[in-house]
Every structure is written in structure tokens, then in C-alpha cells.
Amino acid sequence: MSNDISEVVIDQMRLVAKSKGYTELQYDVMDVREMTYPSESFDLVIDKSTIDSLMCSDNPLINVSRMIGEGYRVLREGGYYFTVSYSGSRMEHFTR
């Protein structure tokens, strides 16, 4: 499953997946700060620079905290939270 807050992005990802025959993929329009997935749904959560985008938003510390909290909420016990960031200073957000 993949999600993005932008419906345009999700529509593009669905089109690409369909053109390649990837029928098992699911794309959802969703805000990572308030996801609708059930708790403990995933073994892996990947943040591909969303943390960087949220650090440029209004109230960045609150937004990042909410995103990380939601990421951990949807992780199963023993799951992994993988973050890709362009900043080396993002780890402090995971220790709070």
C-alpha cells in the first residue's frame, strides 16, 4: 500500500501501476498525520522524505510528531520504520 496527501499523485501512481499490470498494488489518498489504516496493519512503514516536507510546514514539530506516531501505530510488533531523509538531524524526532 502507498499513500499520499495529493490525489493527483495517487492518480498518477495508479495509472503507472495499471499500465505495468501491477494489479495487487493499492494507492490511497491520505494524510500521514491521521491515517485510516487499522492499528498494527503493516510490517514495514517507509517514509520517503515526508519528514523533510513536514519540517518545512507550519508547526513542523507537531506535524512530524503526529506522522511518526501514526507510523508506529500502524506497525505490527517487531515491524520496521524506515525513513529516507536529506537531513542528518532527523533522528532526534524519533527519540522524543
N, C-alpha and C positions, 0 to 999 in steps of 0.2 A: 504494500500500500504506500502511496505517496500522497502528500497533501501540500497545498499552497493556499495562501490567502487570496490569490488572484485567479479569478475564474478564467481569464484569458490564458494564463499559463497552464491551467489544468486542461482546458480545451485543446491546447497545442500538444500537451503530453498525451492525451487520449488519441488524437489524430495520428501522431507518430507511432504509438503502440499498435493501433489498429492497422496502419499501413505495413507494419512489420509482422503482423499476425500474433502479437502478444496479447491474447485474449484473457489470460489469467491475471493481468495487472489491474489494480484498482487505483483510481485517482479521485481525491476528494478535495473540494473547496472547503478550507477550514483554517481557523486561526490557531496557531500552535500554543497560544496562551490560554486557550479554552477549547480543548479538543473534545469531540463527542465519542471517541472510541471508549469502549469499556476499560476499566482498570485491568492491569495485568494481561494485556492483549498481545504483546509483542516480545520477542526475544532480543530484538535489536532496534534501537532508535538511532537514526543518523541525522545529524544537524549539519547541513552543508551551507555554512556561513550565515545562517539565520541569526545567530547570536551577534554577528557583526552588524547586520542590518538593524537589529533591535537596539544596539548600543548607539545608533545614530538617531533614535526616535525620541519623542518626548517621554520623560520618565524612564530612561533606559534601565536603571537598576531594578525597578518594579517589573518592567516588561520581561527582562531576561530571567528574573527570579520566577515569574509565572510560567515562562516557557520551560525552564529546567524542571520545575515542579510537575508540570504536565507530562514531560518526557519520562520522568521517573514513575509517575502514576500509571502510565500505560505499559511500563516494563514489567515483565514477569520476574519473579525472584531468580537471581543468577543471570539476568539479561545484561546487555551491554548498551551503554550510551556513548556513541561515537560522534565527536564534534570536529569539524573542519573549520579552521578559522585563520584569518590573515593576521591575527594579532597573537603575540605570545603571552599576553596578560589576561587571557580569558579564564584560566584555571581558578582564579580567585572566586569566580562566581559559583563554582561547583563545591567550594569548601564552606560556603555560608550556610 
